[in-house]
């Protein structure tokens, strides 16, 4: 460990850089751009080494702006400087760049170095780029998923079996999780669900659930809730399950690099960290969904199932119709309201139907009964009110008020109706357009904003019929959304008589 | 531009991160991990956006440790926050990751965004990884080299033609530049040479030249020296020619990513920024050199020549024997001493011979005379003392003492002899081993340290013959080098009688 006197170079380099006297550095066997670890009063920084020839004496270190700020260093401060060993995982990243297959040990080393801040963001970017271009073999994906799943907190759930479900998303109003979790929990299965907030849509499951109760629970709070009620619906961002994945996503995002192997490992590593043994994954397909073609959905399903098997989880995938929204109300409050109303009125709507069918598959997986038997068990839990009771217990366990009813849920007071401008048959309602309009209205941040659909695919409409109503907390938002409505292509209406010749 | 009150989150995130109230961010149409530009009192930072749900009010911004240090921000400071547009060059980097060919405009945009700090190091790393794996077509390499050559300072040299030379390196004692520059300059050609310092060897041309005069000249100082003397030998690191290349090298280095297209563009962009019209590139090959096989050297030569042509430079490559050192003295002072002695004694050694042959090729390129005529012209400049006179002028123009002689050059006072331990014929003297030993002795930082070879390849040696002498500024360094000598495999001696059967 060297002790060097600080000189401050008030220049920003765009990254952490530090300079040492050339003679001193060479004498120590250092090379240009080696990584150095610097410490001062408990603050530390990792910086890339530059050489200085005349500006620095042998007992001095030159701190560029980024580094002097990190260390809070003043001229003359004595800085501890130590060269960092080149981590072995750099060789493994290079190996992947060269298109070779990495061993399980090599992948673990990369994730371990990533978690210990021994890899720089640029080195991780090279790793992700290599995966994007050269792909990962199934064995590598397995090793990566295992390493990621162990990289953060692990949920400890007593009593088996633990089940879970996940949708790759993209369908407006698809809140089946809020029905499936209480149904399965009411049947005695453990189902700890960590859900996402909306990134580009009007509402995520976590956003809608937050209308009813807190969702930012700690690991211990989640474990307690599961202990009490068998289930929970919490926000995954509040806990650090599989946290290496979060670090990788930060680098993937700006370039929108979503190689399939990282998509698979990202989802299943979280499921494994949740302790799930049985996992059902919904892959909605169709126009306006994330995946358009069924072949693509099937290929993804096969990869999920085979990766799951290798991780010690039974994973099944279903391909569902994702070409239309699944509820009438879109937006956090409207979706929570519709879920509560479904329970209250035991309404056999699309959400009810999809949830019970998915429970049927999960029960078939867990209990070895037929899907039909499982489906009927799920319907029985809904009809008997047991699922609703369980939902209230879960709301209470997460810190919400279990007596809340659909009527209690406030939605925005400003409204406008959308009318049809031609006669015909509704041939498509676009998920992407709905998200866009709802976000203009303020969703998901404004939980009370959103849209209420008044028609569904296949309905015949007349010119002037009301097809939807938009909801917001200000007139300004309503006007803004109305102005942008024509750009969004919310619906397609097919003429019944196409032409008169 | 938003004005938000700072809250400080005293957590290091490993990169610049900033948090905003979720509601506010979504309302503004921001997405997780968008890039934000922050300003406070003339200091600024670019940071990745996180969302905060309860911790921040709508008029607050949360600064993580790295960012608050960069801005020197205190609690409650009003920070200007502005989302940065996603640069278009990100799409072009993605395109390269997808294995597609980039247009000249797209490559210019990447280099321009790189120079304006609009690309993060991770995004550049993805670009370099994509080039490493997918390669660059010749048209892309041309565009990249042009963009890089224009990215920094440009030397303005009056009067044509400007010639230049470059060695890809790896041969100990190869200081032909210090002969070629004065020979060519004495013939009236402009030859501004920006040379490198040693990275892994005992001495670079800039290190040896620095024994005789300053080499860290500014662009204006270089232009003045050329004006006066036609030539210079300066350190390239002191000027910012083709400076995008320096930024790329910082990212390439930790992963040792040296795709051929970046090697080519790195060298020729600098030559173009020097204003060179005729460029001679030396590719030493053989055991212990950077390139071992002649086919590889020839392929590289073809690429250099064709890229040069497209850049408007006439580039010729020679493949030379790089399997042995080129001078007896190795190390900055010993090499400078040997060059001066060569001039003083007009010694027809290997350096003299190689330099005159290379000048012959350059003169053939520039003047259209035969290589033999050019070679004889170079020898005449040496024999007449005109080249030496020019060398003294150059030393003076760079700020050195032109009356310096080889005897004035001090070398380390501590010495040890290395003896041969078997009888036979010297079959190989290893450049890499020489570098290693010289660095243990303190070179290149200690200019007086190094090695003097007493034999050359092909010499017959007896057990006990002196084969080399090592030189250092302390006894400790000598002892240390002697202890490590056996590991370095300095020479190979072939038995003349291999076995007696």
Interface residues (C-beta under 8 A of the other chain):
Chain A: X12 X14 X15 X22 X23 X24 X25 X26 X27 X29 X31 X32 X33 X35 X48 X51 X53 X54 X65 X66 X69 X70 X72 X86 X90 X93 X94 X97 X99 X117 X120 X121 X122 X123 X124 X125 X126 X128 X129 X130 X132 X133 X134 X197 X199 X200 X216 X249 X250 X251 X253 X254 X255 X256 X257 X439 X442 X444 X445 X446
Chain B: X12 X14 X15 X22 X23 X24 X25 X26 X27 X29 X31 X32 X33 X35 X48 X51 X53 X54 X65 X66 X69 X70 X72 X86 X90 X93 X94 X97 X99 X117 X120 X121 X122 X123 X124 X125 X126 X128 X129 X130 X132 X133 X134 X197 X199 X200 X216 X247 X249 X250 X251 X253 X254 X255 X256 X257 X439 X442 X444 X445 X446
